[in-house]
């Protein structure tokens, strides 16, 4: 029987069909090339059109549900979301915002931020998601000057927790410069402290019926995401409405026959957390402040929230899955299970698949990036299927993947090299950085992901880590991701990060940094490595056995909970009394 995957947007009569039996694959080749053919029709629409039709066809659907640690609950229906966003859009137009202008948006995950996102888009403007921490608060002036954003919508959060970095950011934006940015507060309580010209609450009471919204087209620019800066200076990645609407990316399988209620607490400012994904698929999303799930003490609260909201699926990062598995068995005795748990961001092992059968029926793994959204995915799979480290499955629909050598030439399957991708949904550009954009693409439009990997014999993509993370120990290239995968199998390892530290003779040495959930010592970890790594000398007498082992109380994090590897590396070098220097990644093979 022919299997068919169907996608339908509530805004269009366009149906998507993809038959597994009719996928046009290239002739068999030994080269590292993967491709999943495009769907028959792209979804040629916009985020705003979908939101408007959602409000018309399913006005009472709770599209966004916000949960707080105190147990409180608030939500937006399709109708209330579009009504408030449309009013905000009209107000922005009266303030001089025109189609194509860039409007900054900054704040934690809140319902007000959802309204702000859709309101900016409905005005025909481009949402620039500003990732806020104290570092960006000090450095953000250059980014504002680069985008020439005309105004910023700000939400300091319910308790004003982001008030200090916001004020610092705004002060640095205007210091010594005639360039002043208009501030609109999404929260009434913050309006005076950040000198806002207006608030979302006041805007909703204005008479703006006569203001006409502009026509918006799929090719129009929509959203700018600011990268974490984990590999250097943050970049601003530009996507169009078409990039999102035509991309089949979803955290659930495309063939589900139930109404999805998805738990996703990823920051709205990150591409995996953007609220437009839920709007485009008309999927109810349960979320909370992203800082809640990062704290392992809140694991029980997270699981209770999933049950109380009757979530069907969840996007959970590996550290959250780890925390769930640490909970007492009694929390799942009531029999509630998610249909699917989707994860990504780092390699996982069979310890993580322990959630299957206990917390969910099946699991999925997603490989994505800010520049390309979904690149590949694996699953759904159950606990009977062995999980290879770094296996992220097949390319997403319409995606081409190849692995190349240092000269940019495709290499044979099984060989390790640089991962490049090509599709219609890859970013438009890095805003304000034409040279950086040019360097990111080859002449024939392959995007350089910066990741290292290989293609397995059965045609799956295997990730090994980042190019910048490769450790050069003498003539040996060591991939931290594989060592991290091994170490995560230790029961008391909560987090692990393998980094290079300077060495006068070999250039770099291998240092294991870890956070434990129990009484685990560096000697214990070293002994574990000795038992599992190269008991006999390797052919080059170098091998992959780490030299240093350091225990951390906690890892430094970037704005949205991502491990700050640069900071860990620097801290490790200081603790070991070594001099930090740059990493040479001139060779891959």
N, C-alpha and C positions, 0 to 999 in steps of 0.2 A: 504494500500500500504506500502510495506516494506521501511523504511528509511535506507539509507546507507551513511556512511561518508567515503570519499575517500581522501587519502593523496598520493601525488606523488612527489618524488624528481627528479629533472632533471638529476641527475647523475645515476639513477638506473631504471630498468624496474619493480622494486618492487612496487606493489600497496598495500595499506593498506585498509582493509575493516572492518568496525565494524557495526553490525546491532543492533539497539536498541531493536529489538524484539528477538534477539538471545543472549543477554548478559547472561552469566552464573552466576547467583547470588546464594549465599549460602541460605540454608534453613532459613526460618524466625526465628529470635531469639530476645530475649529481651535484649541481651547484646549490648553494644555500639561498634558495629563493622560495618564498611562500606567497600565496595569493588566494583570497576568497572573492569571487566575482560579485559585482554590484547587484543590488536589487533592481527589479525591472524599472522602477520609477523612483526618482528622488522626491522627497516631500518638499515641494516648492512652496514654502510658506514662511511666516514670521512668528516670533514668540508672542507678539501682541495680538495677532489674529487668532491664534490658538486660545489665548487667555479670554478674549472676548467671546469666542464660541463656547468655551467651557462655561462661562457665566450664563450664557443663553440656554445651553442644553442640560447642564447639571448645576444649577445655581446653588443648591443646598449641600453639595458635596463639601466636606471639610477637606480642603486641599493641603493646608498646613496646620499642624498641631504642635504647640510649644509646651514642653513640660519643664518644670523647675524642681530643684532639690526639695523645696518645701511641700511638694505634692500638688501644687497648683497647676491648672491647665487652662490654656487659652487657644483660640483657633481662628482661622480665616476660611470662609467658604469661597467658592469660585466667584459668587456674586459680590460679596463684600470686598474681596481682593481687587477685582477689576474696577469696582465703583471708586474705591479710594485711590487706586493707582491712576485712573483716568482724571480724577480731580487734581491730583498732584501734577500730572503731565500738563494740564491746562495752566496751572499756576506757573510752572517753569517757563512756559511759553510767554506768559505775561511779564516775566522777569528778564526777557531778552534771550532765553535759550532758543537756539534754532537747530533744525535738523542737521545732524552730523557733529554738533558740538560735543565736547567731552565733559561729562559731569562726574565728579569723584563721589564715591560712596564708601563710608568707613564705619565699622561697628561690629559688634559680636552678632551671633545668630539670634535674631528676634523677628517677630512678625512685622514690626515696623521696617526692618531691613528688606523684607520681601516686597512690601508695598513700595519702598524706595527704588528697588531694582526695576520692577515693572513700570513704575511711574516714569522713570528716566527713559526707558525704552519706548513707552507710549508717546513721549514727546519727540521721538525721532532722534534722540541724543544717544550717546555712547556711554555705557556704564564703565567707569574705571574703578575696579575694586582695589582699595588701598589696604594692604595688610599692615596692621598696626602693632608695633611694639616700640619700646623706647629707642631701639636702634633706628627704625624707619622714621620715628618722630623727629630724629635729629638730621637724617639724611634725605628726607622726603622733598625738601625744597627743590632740588634739582629735577626730581620727577615731575613736580607740578609745573615747573618752567618748561620742561620738555613737552608735556601734554597741552599746556595752556588751558587747563581746565577752568571753566568760568565760574563754577560754584561747587560746593561740596555738601552732601547730605550726611549728617552725623548722628549716630546713636551711641551715647556713652554707656548704655546698658541700664538695667533696672536700679542697680545700686551705685551707678556712677563709677564703676570700676575702671572704665577707660577714659575718664575725664582728664587725668594727668597727662597721659601720652597724647591725647587729642589737643589739649591746650599747648603742650610743648611743640607739637607738629605745626599748629596754626601760627604760633609765635615765630617759628623758624621759617615758615613760608613767607611771612611779610617782613622779616628783619632785613633792613638795609635795601629794600627793593620797592619800587613803585607798584609792583604787581600785588594786588590785593584780591583775595578770593572771597566770594559771597558764601556765607554759611547759613544753611537751613537745618534746624534741629528736628530730628524725628521723634524727640521725646521732650515733653513740655518742661520737665524739671531742669533740663540742662541748658535751656535757651539763653538765660542771662549769663551763666558762667562762661559760655563760649561765644557770647555776643552774636547770637543768631538773629538774622533779619526776620525770620518767621519760624513757625513750628508746624508740624504735620497736623496737629489738632486744630489749629486756627485755619489752616488751608482748607480743611474739610467743610468749613462753614461759609466759605466765600461763594459769591454768585459768579460762576464762570461758564454758564451754559452757552454763551455766545462764542466762546473760544473754540476754534476748529483745530482738531488734531491733524498733523501732516500725514500724507500717504507714506507708508513704509514698505520697502521691498526686501525680498530675501537676500539680495546682494548687499544691502546696507550694513555698515559696521554696527555691531551690537555691544560687545563686551570686551574689556581689557582686563586680563588677569595679571597680577604682579607675582612673579615667581619668588620662591623662598629666599633665593640668594645663597643656597647651601653650597653652590659651586662657584661663587663669586658675586659680582654685583647683580642685584635683582633686575630682571628683564620684564618688559611689559608686552604681553602677548595679546594680539588683536584677533578677534573672531567675529564673523558675520552671523546674521540670523540663519542663513542657509547652513552654516557649519553645524549648528545645533539641530535644526529642524530635520536635516537630511541624514544625520548620523544615527544609526540604529542603537547607539550606546544606551544600555540600560543595566541596572544592577540586578535585574531579574531575567530569567529565560524568556525569550520572545513568544513562547507558546503557552503561557500560563492561562488557565481557564477560570481564574478567580479575580476579584477586585483586589488589586495590590494595595497594601498599607505598608509602606517602606519606612524603616527606621534608618535615618542617616543624620548623624550629628557633625559631619564634616563642615568646616567653616564655609559660609556662603562665598567668601572671597577666593576660595580654591575651586578649580574646575570640577572636581568630584563632588563638591558641595553646593554648587550654584543652584538656586531655586528654579531656574528656567528648565532644568531637566524634568522636574516634577510637573511643571505647567504643560510642557510639550507632550508628556505622556498621560496627563490627567491622572496621575497617581498620587494618592494621599501620602503625605510625608510627615512622620513624627520626628521631631528634633529637639535638641536642648543646646545649651551653651557648650561649645566644644571642650571647655576646660573641665567639664564634669566627668566625662568618660576617661580623660587622661589620668585622673586620680583613681588608683586601684581600689581605694576604700569605697568608691561609689558603684562597684560592679553589681552589687545586689540591687541598688536602686535602678540601674540601667535595665537589668533583667525584669524587675517588677514593672517598669514602665512598658517594656515590650509586651508583657502579658496583659496589663491593664488596657492598653490601646489595641489589643488583639492584632498586633503586627503580623503580617504574613512573611515578610522578608526583611533583611537587615544588611547594611554595609557596616562591617566591623573591622577595624584595623587589627593587625595581629596582637598588639598588646592588650586590646580589649578582650579578644578571644582567650588569651592567656589568663586574664583576670576571671573570666567566666569559669574556666576549667578549675580555678582555685576555690570556687564556691563549694559549699557542702552539697552533697548529693541530694539533700532534701529539697533544694530549690526547684528541682524538676520532677518531684514526685507527683505533681498534679497532672502530668502528661502533656502539658503545653509544649509545642515545638514550632519553630519557624519552618516555613517551607524551604527557604534557602538562606544561607549566610554567604555573603560575597566579601572577599577580602583582597588586599593588594598592598603595594607600597614596599614590601620586602619579601624575601624568600621565606616560605614556611615549610615545616616538616610534618611528619605523621603525628607528632604530639598535638598539633593544632587541629588535625582532623578528628580528634577526640570529641569535638562538639557534635559531630554527626551521630545521630541516634539519641543524643542526650538533649541538645539544644536546638537541633534542626534535622530535617530529613536529608538534605543534600547541601553541597558546598560548591562555590564558584570562586575562581581567581581571575582578577582583572589586571591587565598591564595597560596603563594609561599614562598620558603626559599632559602638561598644560598646553603644549603646542598642538597636540593631535587628538585629544580626548581619548577614546578607546583605541588601542593598537591591537591587542589580542586578548583572548579570554579562554579559560579552561573550565569545562563543566557544563551543566551540573554533574557532579560525581558523588559517589557514596564511599563509605569507609572500606569497601571491598577492593577499590581500585588503588594500587600503590601510587604514591605521590613522589615524583622525582624532584629534587631540589631545583628551584628556578624554573620549572615547567609552567609556562603561561599559556599553553595551548595553541590554538589556531588564530590566524589574523581575523580581525573583525570585518564585517561586510564592506567590500570596496577597498580594502587595505592591501597594499603590497609591502612585503618585508624582504630584505636581503641582508646578508652578512658579508662584509668586504674586508680586504686586507689594508695595509697602510697606504697603498696606492689607490684605494677606492675600487678595486676589482673584486667581483664576487669570488668566494672561495668555496671549496667543497663542503658538503654536509659533514658535520661532526667537528669541523675546524673552528677555532675560536677567532672572532674578529669583531669589527665594529658593526653595530646594527643601524641600518638606514631604512626609512619608510617612505611611502608615497601614496597619497589619496586625495580626494576632493575636499576632505574635511580638515586638512591641516591648516594651521593659522594663516592669516593674511600676511602678517609681518610682526617684527618687534618695533613697537612704536618709537619713533624718533631715532632709530638706529638702523639706517639703511645698510651700513657696512656689516653690522652684526647679522642682519637678515640675509644678506648676500652670502656670508660665510656659512650660514646654517644650511644652505641648500647647495647641491651639486648643480652642474649646468643643465642636467636633464631632470631637475626638480626632485631629486631624492633628498629627504630631510635627514640630517645627521643627528641622531637622537642623543649621542654621547654615552650610550650604553654598550656594554660588551656582552656577547652571547654566542650561541651557535644554534644550528638547526639539527634536531635529532633525526635518527633514521626513519621514524614514523611521521615526520613532518610537523613536529611541534617546535615552537621557539623556546629555547632555554636561556634564561638570563643568568649572567654571572656577576654583574655589577656595573659600576660606572667607569668610564675611561679614566677619569681623574682620580679614582680610588685605587687603581692598579698599583701594587707595591713592587718596586724594583729592588729586589735583593740580589745584588751582584748581577748575574746574567739571567736570573730566574724572575719571571713575572708571576706574581701571586695575586689571586683574586679574592679579596676579603669576603665576598658574599658566600663562597663555598665554605670558608672556615667558620663564618657566623652560623651558617646552616648546621654544621657539625656541632658547634657549641650549644646551640639552642636545644639540642636533645638532652642536655643535662637538666635534670628535674628542677634544680633550684636556680637555674639561670632565668632571670626575668627579662633582661635586655643585654645585648652584647654588641660591641662595635669593634671591629678589627681595623686598626689604623697604622700607617707608616710612621716611624720615628727615625730621626737622622742617625746615620752610622758612617764614621769616617772612612772605613775600609770598604764596605759593601754598598754604600750610598744610603740604603734604607734597611731598617729592620722591622720585624713584625711585632706589634704590641696588641695584646688582647685586653680590652677594657670591658668590664661587665658590671651589671647591677644584679644582685641576687635577692631571692625572696626568702632566704634562710641563711643559716650559718655556713656560708661557702667561702673558702679562702683562695687566694691566688695559687697556693700550692696544690689545692684540690683540682683547680682548672688545669694547671700545668700537668698534673699526673694524668688527667683525663686525655689530654692531647697526646701525651706519650703513649698511651694505650691504643690510640686510634690513628696516629699519624706516623707513617714511615718508620717502622721498627728497624728496618735495615737502611743503610745509606742509599741515597738516590744516585742516579747516574752522574749528576753534576755536584754531588756532595753538599747541596744547598737545601733542597727539600722545602716543605711548607711548615715545619714545626716552628711555632712562635717563640720569640726570645724573651719577651717581657709580658707580665701579667699584672694588671692593675684593677683593683676593686673601687668602684664609685658608689657613693650613696644614691646618686641620681644623675642622669645624663642631662646636660644643658639642651634646651629645646629652642627651636625657631618659633615663629609667630603662631603656628597652628598645631603644635605638638610634634613636628617632625624633628628627629634627632639632629643636632648640630654637630656634624662630623668634624668640621673645621675647628670648632672650639674644643672638642674632645681630643683631637690630635695635638693641638697646642698645649692643652692641659697635661696630656701624657708626656710630652717632650719636657715640660717644665718639671714635672714630678720626678722624671728620670734623670734630670740634670743634663739634658741633651740640647744641642743647638738646632732650632727649627730652620729648614730650608725648603725650597720648592721641590715638587715631585716631578721627575722626568718620566713621561709616558710615551717616549718616542718609539717604543716597539710594543707590538701586541703579540705577534706570533714568535 
